[in-house]
Amino acid sequence: MNRISVIELYKENMKFSAGHFTIFSATQREKMHGHNYMVHAAITTIVEEEGLSFDYRFYKDKIYKLCRELNGLFLLPEYSEYLKITLRGNSYYIQFDEEEFLFPKADVRLMPLVNITVEELSKWFIERLIADKNELTLNRIQGIMIKVFSSPGQCGSANWELK
């Protein structure tokens, strides 16, 4: 008989360091700073009769690779209504309210998000993990919850459930 189980993954290498600033309004933002983010995944799946749900290594590796994509970069929200981002040669020119910033393109990751927060980063991880529907079916995935911690005891989460 099959049953539902939750597999939780939060390995030491499921982390990334990145810079950002949170935007609060059209005129208010945090100062630029960085975090050592940690990622925690809770994957709801069906356990087959042999007592196995899926090969955990697959999702540990996938989350690790996503963390590597962000590590060491300054993250900017591509869809913020308060930022104007222009590519000029090898640099991003950013306008926020009356402030102007210039970032080397190689040091920046434009994120398809409205803000750089743990809530939005959790959403990004979920979207990347559920992109391949065949993979979800193959691994009998029923739901995924991602938590992104900006420091111990402080995180945001996003959830996806199979409809």
N, C-alpha and C positions, 0 to 999 in steps of 0.2 A: 504494500500500500504506500502511495506517495504522500509526502507531507511537506508543509511549508517550513522553511528555516531562514534565518537571517545570518549572513556571513559578514563579519565586521573586519575591515582592513584598515590599519593605521600603523604602517611600518615606518621605521626611522628614515628611510629614503623617500618617503612620500611628503616631501617638503620643498619649499623654494623660498628664496630671498628676493624681494622686489621693492622698488620705490614707488611712491604714489602720493597723491593728495586727494582727499575727499572733498567734493563740492557740495556745499550746503544750500546755496542759492545763487542768484545771478551775480552777487557781489561778495559772497563769503565762501572761503575755502580754508582747509587746513594748510599749514606749512608743509612743504615737501619733507617727506621722511620715508622710512622703510620698515619692513617687518620680516621676520623669519616665520613664514606661514607654514602650517601643518595641515594636511588633508586627511580626513577620516571618511571612509566609505562604509555604508551599511547596505548590503545587497540582499534583497528578498528573493528567494528562489525555491524551486521544487526539489526536494531530495528524492532521488530515485530509490528503488528497492535495494540497490547495492550499497546504500548509505552515503552516496556521493551526490553533490549538487552540480558542481562544475570545477574546473581546474583553477584554483585561486590565483595561480601564477599569472594567468592571462590578465586579470584585472589589476593585480599589483604592478605588473609591467606597464600596462596602459596608463595608470595613474602616475607612475614614476616618469614616464615619457612626457606626459602633459605638464608635470612640475618642471621638468628640464626645459620645456618651451618658454617658461616664464622666468626662470632663475637668472638673477643678475641683471634684470632689465628694469627700466622705469615704465610703469603701466599707465596708459592714458585711455580714457573712455572715448571711443570713436563716435558714439551717439549722444554725447552730452549736448543739450541745447545751449549750454553756457560757454562752451569752448569752441573756438574757431581754430581748426588745425589745417595748416597749409604745408605741403612739402616744397622745400626750396633747396634744390640740389641734393646734398646728402644730409640735410637737417630738417627737422620739423619746427616750424614757426607756430607758436601757440599764443592765442589771445584769450585772456579771461578778464572780463570787466576792463579795467584800465591797465592791467599788467600784460607784459609780453615776455615770452620765454623762447629760448632757442635750444633744442636738444639734438644731439647727433642721432641720425636715423638708426645707426647700428645699436644704440643703447636703449631704444624705445620699442615697446610692443603696443600697437594700437589694438585695443580690445573691443569686440563688438558688444559693448555694454554702455549703459547710460551714466555709470559712475564706477569708481574703483572702490568697492566696499566688499566685505566678506560675503554679504548677501549676493551681490552680483557675481563675484568670483565663483561661489558655489553653483550658481546657475550656469556659468560657463562650463564648469567641469561636467555637470549633468548633461548639458547639450552635446558635449563631445563624446560622453560615454554612451548615449542612446542613439547616436547618429546611424549606426549600422543595425537595422531592425532584424536582419537575418542572424546576426551575432547574438542578439538578445533572445531570440527564439531558440537557437541552438543551445544556449546556456540556461534555458528555462527561467530567465530573469523576469520576476513579477514586479519588482520595484527597486529603486535606488535612492538612497539619501546620502547626500554629500555635505559634510561640514568642513568649512575652511576656518582655521584658527589663526588669528593675527597675533595672539599671545596665549599663554596657558589660561584657560578659563574664559576666553572671549572668542566667540565664533558666530558665524552665520551659516544657515543651511538652506538647501533646496531639495525638493523631492520630486520623483517621477514614479508613477504607477501605471502598470499595464491596464489599459481599458478593456 
